[in-house]
Structure formats: structure tokens, C-alpha cells
Amino acid sequence: MRGIHWTDDRLRPRTLVYNLTVPLVHKNIDLCLFNIPPAELDHAAYREAGHYLALGELKGGIDPAGADEHWKTARTALERINGGFGATGAHVHTFFIGAAIVTDMANEIWQMLQEHRLENAANLTSDDQLASIVRWLTGL
């Protein structure tokens, strides 16, 4: 499966695509939420900042020993997203979902949330946090 599509409460199309190279970032992003239906997604649509609602990183490794390395990769991707979209003047929501979140990493995530460099985050192993971020994504 490459992604999922739905229509929100106001009948607006939403398409979530997995593992997409985003032209404005020049790198692969794990989760990309668009405000257009899948039939309209093509290479031209991928280049238009206005079609993106949210971009996020998903790190599913559960080994706490490797959590810092996964976070460094995700943090770099999130910084590229902010830089790439910021250069166009467009706003895109950013989020992080991780399965292994250690204390130092949690502190950095919290700081990024407070500084609005990251808009949402969740621990993949917490049902409440996962439900919260899904509600947030489907409400955008």
C-alpha cells in the first residue's frame, strides 16, 4: 500500500502518502499529508508547496540503544522540511512518531514543540498518544 485517502468532515480531500521524495526538501519523507485527492497527485503536484498539509517522520525501532540515532535522522529531516518550505513562504505542519523515545530525545522533542519547530509528536507504543496524533492529522 502506498497511502490512504479520506474526506474530512467538511468534505475536503485528504491523501496520506508513505515514503515520498519531496522536491522542496530533496529527501525522502516518511509521511506526507496532502489536501488533494490521490487522482490529482503527480510529479507536478509534489512540487507545489500549497498541496502539502503535514510532513512527518516515523521511527519504529524499539531498541532504546538505537533511539538516539533514529532521532538524529528524524530531526535532520524535520529541519530540512522547515528550511525547504520556509524558503517558499509556505507553511506545512510537522510531526514525529517514534517507538523508542529516551529521556534526552524526549527533552529535545519537547524543546522543538515549545519553539514551534515541531507541531506534534507521539510515542508509537502509547495508545493514547497515537490516537491523539491520528485525531490531529485527520483534523487538519
C-alpha positions as CSV (number, residue, x, y, z in Angstrom):
1,M,0.0,0.0,0.0
2,R,1.4,3.4,-1.0
3,G,-1.0,5.5,1.1
4,I,-4.6,6.2,2.2
5,H,-7.3,8.7,1.2
6,W,-10.3,10.1,3.0
7,T,-12.7,13.1,3.0
8,D,-12.8,15.1,6.2
9,D,-16.0,16.4,7.9
10,R,-16.1,19.4,5.6
11,L,-15.8,17.2,2.5
12,R,-12.2,18.2,1.8
13,P,-10.0,15.5,0.3
14,R,-7.0,14.2,2.3
15,T,-4.3,11.9,1.0
16,L,-1.6,10.4,3.1
17,V,1.4,9.1,1.1
18,Y,4.1,7.0,2.6
19,N,7.9,7.3,1.8
20,L,7.9,10.1,-0.7
21,T,10.8,12.1,-2.0
22,V,9.6,15.7,-1.5
23,P,11.1,18.0,-4.2
24,L,11.1,21.0,-1.8
25,V,13.2,19.0,0.7
26,H,15.2,16.9,-1.8
27,K,14.9,13.9,0.5
28,N,12.5,11.1,1.4
29,I,9.9,11.9,4.0
30,D,8.1,9.0,5.8
31,L,4.6,10.5,6.0
32,C,3.1,13.2,3.7
33,L,-0.4,14.5,4.1
34,F,-1.9,16.3,1.1
35,N,-5.1,18.4,0.6
36,I,-5.9,16.9,-2.8
37,P,-7.3,13.5,-3.9
38,P,-5.0,10.8,-5.0
39,A,-6.0,11.2,-8.6
40,E,-4.5,14.6,-8.6
41,L,-1.2,13.6,-7.1
42,D,1.5,13.6,-9.8
43,H,5.0,15.0,-10.1
44,A,3.7,18.5,-10.7
45,A,1.5,18.4,-7.6
46,Y,4.5,17.2,-5.5
47,R,6.4,20.4,-6.4
48,E,3.6,22.7,-5.2
49,A,4.0,23.6,-1.5
50,G,0.4,24.6,-1.2
51,H,-0.7,20.9,-1.7
52,Y,1.1,19.8,1.5
53,L,-0.7,19.9,4.8
54,A,1.8,18.0,7.0
55,L,5.0,16.1,6.8
56,G,6.3,13.7,9.4
57,E,8.9,11.2,10.4
58,L,8.2,7.7,11.7
59,K,10.8,5.7,13.5
60,G,9.6,2.3,14.5
61,G,12.7,0.8,16.0
62,I,12.0,-0.3,19.6
63,D,15.6,-0.7,20.8
64,P,16.3,2.2,23.2
65,A,20.1,1.8,22.4
66,G,19.4,2.9,18.8
67,A,16.8,5.6,19.6
68,D,19.3,8.5,19.6
69,E,20.5,7.6,16.1
70,H,16.9,7.3,14.8
71,W,16.1,10.7,16.4
72,K,19.1,12.3,14.8
73,T,17.9,11.1,11.4
74,A,14.4,12.3,12.0
75,R,15.5,15.7,13.5
76,T,17.6,16.4,10.4
77,A,14.7,15.5,8.1
78,L,12.4,17.8,10.1
79,E,14.9,20.6,9.9
80,R,15.1,20.1,6.1
81,I,11.3,20.3,5.9
82,N,11.2,23.6,7.9
83,G,14.0,25.0,5.7
84,G,12.6,23.9,2.4
85,F,9.1,25.0,3.0
86,G,10.2,28.2,4.9
87,A,12.2,29.2,1.8
88,T,8.9,29.2,-0.2
89,G,7.0,31.2,2.4
90,A,4.6,28.2,2.7
91,H,3.6,26.6,6.0
92,V,3.5,22.9,6.5
93,H,2.7,21.1,9.8
94,T,5.4,18.8,11.1
95,F,5.3,15.8,13.4
96,F,7.3,12.9,14.7
97,I,6.2,9.4,15.8
98,G,8.7,7.2,17.5
99,A,8.6,3.8,19.1
100,A,11.6,4.2,21.3
101,I,11.9,7.6,22.9
102,V,14.6,8.0,25.5
103,T,14.9,10.9,28.0
104,D,17.4,13.1,26.2
105,M,15.4,12.6,23.0
106,A,12.1,13.5,24.8
107,N,13.7,16.7,26.1
108,E,14.8,17.7,22.6
109,I,11.3,16.9,21.2
110,W,9.7,18.9,23.9
111,Q,12.0,21.9,23.2
112,M,11.2,21.7,19.5
113,L,7.5,21.7,20.3
114,Q,7.8,24.7,22.5
115,E,9.8,26.6,19.9
116,H,7.2,25.6,17.2
117,R,9.8,23.9,15.1
118,L,7.7,20.7,15.5
119,E,3.9,20.8,15.9
120,N,3.1,17.3,17.2
121,A,4.8,14.2,18.5
122,A,3.8,10.8,19.8
123,N,5.2,7.6,21.2
124,L,4.1,4.8,18.9
125,T,3.8,2.4,21.8
126,S,1.3,4.6,23.7
127,D,-2.2,4.1,22.5
128,D,-3.4,7.4,23.9
129,Q,-0.6,9.4,22.2
130,L,-1.1,7.5,18.9
131,A,-4.9,8.2,19.0
132,S,-4.1,11.8,19.7
133,I,-1.8,12.3,16.7
134,V,-4.3,10.5,14.4
135,R,-7.1,12.8,15.6
136,W,-4.8,15.8,14.9
137,L,-3.8,14.6,11.4
138,T,-7.4,13.8,10.4
139,G,-8.5,17.2,11.8
140,L,-6.1,19.2,9.7
